């Protein structure tokens, strides 16, 4: 524990019968790792925007998830290259131990340190888009949410059937 403190007892329960000492060790170590996992999901959702887009298909959701994982991997790989740009209330982090959020803060300063494999993009203006007043010819598809009960449309029809 930090500060040479004694850890508090952890009470875990398992229904496994005949668990060995190795099984018990694995269980409490997994319990301690939950903190890292919960904060990784929090980073994915809040900072990297995992749940922000309104995705229409499961395939698009899979692609978006892989993009978020790739962004997280980039942040982990850029860790030794970035400086610690910390907020005034944050403690300094040891070199090479920056959190992904702190790496993201310093990510924009990496441009000067990295090689440029491609030339500068050509300037262009955005396309015209759909003309004002025209109909949307490709509306978003609607998917069945899985309801199986067919009900009458009106309350009076339901009351007449039951009454």
VENCOR-V118033 format. One line per field, one symbol per residue. psi: psi as a letter, one per 30 degrees, with the letter a starting at -180 (. if undefined). Layout:
BEGIN
psi = ???
END
This chain:
BEGIN
psi = kkghlkklkkjkkkgkkhkleeeeeeefeeeffeeeeefeeeeeeeefhegelikfleeeeeeeeeeeeeeeeeeeffefflljillffkkkklkggkleeeeeegefffefflljfllklkkllllfakkkflljfilkkkkkggkfkkllfleeeeeeef.
END
